[in-house]
Amino acid sequence: MFATQVHDYLRTFFRETDCEIEYDEGYMMTVQLTIDVDKRIMNRPFYWQYIETTGSEPNPARLTLITDRTKIDNPFMGEMIHFGSRRLNQIFKATKELGSFVQMYEQVQVNQAGNRPVLKPYLCVNYKISYYCDQTKEKLYSLGINLINGDIEDQFHDSIINLPLVNQPPENAFCLQYIIKPHRGLERLDEMIQSIVQNDDHSWAHEANRRWEREQEVLDYFYEGVEEKPECYEIEKKALEERFNPRIKVEIINGGLFYLHS
């Protein structure tokens, strides 16, 4: 996820949650949080417990977030935020809590002939794939499936981000009934994401295993000749396994049913 993508995501998140964006330069933004968003992403429960107990006037946080440090002279002007950072993960979590599933419709105009536009149903699912070992890498995928013909589109979120979407069916449009049921569409998308994982470059896992073997050899060297290994040896051995053992986790961040004119 590039800096521009992170910035676009933040801009959309804060707009949709009614937070006031006071300053936005495309690489840095200053945002006045609402009470609800502060509670969700600022991790200060004792403050809010005090405010609610005493009835004091709330003062939600004001954040300055930097998404591209190469474009600023002073890195202390705000908080660096990037893919994998704690703050962005908190925002991902809040997004999941606030809107794990939506149903939206493209706002369209009647053509000159007076014919009602036809909206087709698409199921979109946004996935996060996490690759864990002694290092961590995460990737985002946005997949959409046409519930009429079954065509699957990659980077679906990017294709609809600038469309005028509303949460009520437009009166001047006709929404087609899906042929592929959403749960079957989800199965198809899950199969696609599993295929992406299987066909990905897994050299990182082999390299992690080699580092694990080297660390295990060092550990064994210190206990060479010791017939009955002490408890601390087993603890360190287990810690190496937890640190280096390659593993992959696939999560659904959110999704939605979109009726689009295409």
C-alpha positions in Angstrom: 0.0 0.0 0.0 1.7 3.2 -1.2 1.8 6.5 0.6 -0.8 8.0 -1.8 -3.1 5.1 -1.2 -2.8 5.4 2.5 -3.5 9.2 2.2 -6.6 8.6 0.0 -7.8 6.0 2.5 -7.4 8.3 5.4 -9.2 11.2 3.6 -12.1 8.9 2.8 -12.3 7.5 6.4 -12.3 10.9 8.0 -14.9 12.3 5.6 -17.2 9.3 6.1 -16.9 9.6 9.9 -17.7 13.3 9.9 -14.2 14.4 11.1 -13.2 17.8 10.0 -10.2 17.8 7.8 -8.6 21.2 8.5 -5.5 20.8 6.3 -4.7 18.4 3.5 -1.7 18.7 1.3 -1.8 15.2 -0.2 1.2 14.0 2.0 0.1 15.5 5.4 -3.3 16.2 6.9 -4.6 17.8 10.1 -7.9 16.4 11.4 -10.2 17.3 14.2 -11.6 14.0 15.4 -15.2 13.4 16.6 -15.8 11.9 20.0 -16.7 8.6 18.5 -13.6 8.3 16.3 -11.4 9.5 19.2 -12.7 6.7 21.3 -12.0 4.2 18.5 -8.5 5.1 17.4 -6.8 7.1 20.2 -6.6 4.4 22.9 -7.3 6.6 25.9 -10.2 4.9 27.7 -9.3 6.4 31.1 -9.7 9.9 29.7 -13.2 9.1 28.4 -14.2 7.3 31.6 -13.2 10.4 33.5 -15.1 12.7 31.2 -18.3 10.6 31.3 -18.0 10.1 35.1 -17.5 13.8 35.9 -19.6 15.3 33.1 -16.7 17.4 32.0 -16.7 19.0 28.5 -15.1 16.5 26.1 -12.0 17.5 24.1 -11.5 15.0 21.2 -8.0 14.9 19.8 -6.7 16.9 16.9 -4.3 14.8 14.7 -1.6 15.8 12.2 -0.7 12.7 10.1 2.2 12.5 7.7 1.9 9.9 4.9 5.0 10.8 2.9 8.1 11.9 5.0 10.1 12.6 1.8 8.0 15.8 1.2 8.5 17.4 4.6 11.6 19.0 6.2 10.6 18.5 9.9 9.5 14.9 10.7 8.2 16.2 14.1 5.4 18.2 12.5 3.1 15.3 13.0 2.7 11.5 13.4 4.1 9.3 10.6 1.5 6.9 9.4 2.1 4.1 6.9 0.9 0.6 6.0 1.6 -1.6 9.0 1.7 1.2 11.5 -0.2 0.9 14.7 -2.4 4.0 14.0 -3.4 2.8 10.6 -4.2 -0.7 12.0 -6.5 1.1 14.6 -8.2 2.9 11.7 -8.6 -0.4 9.8 -10.2 -1.8 12.9 -12.5 1.2 13.3 -13.5 0.9 9.6 -14.3 -2.8 10.2 -16.4 -2.0 13.2 -18.3 1.0 11.6 -18.9 -0.4 8.2 -18.0 -4.1 7.7 -20.6 -4.4 5.0 -22.4 -1.7 3.0 -25.0 -1.7 0.2 -24.5 1.2 -2.2 -26.0 2.4 -5.5 -24.4 4.5 -8.3 -26.3 7.7 -8.8 -27.1 8.0 -12.5 -29.0 10.3 -14.8 -31.7 9.3 -17.2 -30.5 9.5 -20.8 -31.9 11.7 -23.5 -34.2 9.0 -24.7 -35.8 8.8 -21.3 -34.7 5.2 -20.7 -34.1 4.1 -17.1 -30.4 3.3 -16.5 -29.8 -0.3 -15.5 -27.6 -1.0 -12.4 -25.8 -4.3 -12.1 -24.9 -6.0 -8.8 -21.3 -6.5 -7.7 -20.0 -8.0 -4.5 -16.8 -6.4 -3.3 -14.5 -7.8 -0.6 -11.4 -6.2 0.7 -8.8 -8.6 2.0 -5.6 -8.2 4.0 -2.9 -10.9 3.6 -0.3 -10.9 6.4 3.0 -12.8 6.0 4.5 -13.5 9.4 8.0 -14.6 10.5 10.7 -12.5 12.3 9.7 -9.9 9.7 6.1 -8.9 8.7 4.7 -8.0 5.4 1.1 -7.1 4.6 -0.8 -6.7 1.3 -4.3 -5.4 0.5 -6.5 -6.8 -2.2 -9.8 -5.4 -3.3 -11.8 -8.0 -5.4 -15.2 -7.5 -7.0 -17.4 -10.1 -8.7 -20.2 -9.3 -11.1 -23.2 -11.2 -9.7 -24.7 -11.5 -13.2 -21.9 -13.1 -15.2 -19.3 -14.0 -12.6 -16.5 -11.8 -13.9 -14.0 -11.0 -11.2 -12.2 -7.6 -11.2 -9.0 -6.8 -9.2 -8.5 -3.4 -7.6 -12.2 -3.0 -7.4 -12.1 -0.3 -4.7 -10.0 1.9 -7.0 -12.5 1.5 -9.8 -15.5 2.8 -7.7 -13.8 5.3 -5.3 -14.7 8.3 -7.5 -18.2 7.2 -8.4 -21.2 9.1 -6.9 -22.6 6.4 -4.6 -25.7 6.7 -2.4 -27.2 4.3 0.1 -30.7 4.3 -1.3 -31.8 2.9 -4.7 -32.1 5.8 -7.2 -35.7 6.3 -8.3 -34.8 6.7 -11.9 -32.8 3.5 -12.2 -33.6 -0.2 -12.5 -31.6 -2.6 -10.3 -31.0 -6.0 -11.8 -31.6 -9.0 -9.5 -28.4 -11.0 -9.0 -28.1 -14.4 -10.6 -25.1 -15.5 -8.5 -26.1 -15.4 -4.9 -23.8 -13.3 -2.7 -22.6 -16.2 -0.5 -21.6 -18.1 -3.7 -19.8 -14.9 -4.9 -17.9 -14.7 -1.6 -16.8 -18.3 -2.1 -15.5 -17.5 -5.6 -13.6 -14.5 -4.2 -12.2 -16.6 -1.4 -11.0 -19.1 -3.9 -9.4 -16.3 -5.9 -7.5 -14.9 -2.8 -6.3 -18.4 -1.9 -5.0 -18.8 -5.5 -3.2 -15.5 -5.1 -1.5 -16.7 -1.9 -0.5 -20.0 -3.4 1.0 -18.4 -6.5 2.8 -15.7 -4.6 6.6 -15.7 -4.1 7.3 -17.7 -1.0 11.1 -17.2 -0.9 10.6 -15.1 2.3 9.5 -18.3 4.1 12.5 -20.3 2.9 14.8 -17.5 4.0 13.1 -17.3 7.4 13.6 -21.1 7.8 17.3 -20.7 7.1 17.6 -17.9 9.7 15.7 -20.2 12.1 18.1 -23.0 11.5 21.2 -20.8 12.0 19.8 -19.4 15.3 19.0 -23.0 16.4 22.5 -24.1 15.6 23.9 -21.2 17.8 21.5 -22.2 20.6 22.6 -25.9 20.3 26.2 -24.9 20.4 25.9 -23.3 23.8 24.4 -26.5 25.2 26.7 -28.9 23.3 27.5 -31.9 25.4 24.7 -31.3 27.9 22.7 -34.5 28.0 19.7 -33.2 29.8 18.8 -29.8 28.5 17.6 -27.3 31.1 14.2 -25.6 31.0 15.7 -22.4 29.7 16.9 -24.2 26.6 13.4 -25.4 25.8 12.0 -21.9 26.5 14.6 -20.3 24.1 13.9 -23.0 21.5 10.2 -22.3 21.7 10.8 -18.6 21.3 12.8 -19.2 18.1 9.9 -21.2 16.7 7.4 -18.4 17.5 9.7 -15.8 16.0 10.8 -17.5 12.8 8.1 -20.0 11.9 6.6 -18.7 8.6 2.8 -18.3 8.6 0.2 -16.6 6.5 -3.1 -15.0 7.7 -5.9 -13.9 5.4 -8.5 -11.5 6.8 -11.6 -9.8 5.4 -11.4 -6.1 6.2 -14.9 -5.2 4.9 -17.1 -5.6 1.9 -20.2 -4.5 0.2 -22.9 -5.0 -2.4 -22.7 -2.3 -5.1 -25.2 -1.7 -7.9 -23.3 0.0 -10.7 -24.1 1.4 -14.2 -21.5 -0.3 -16.4 
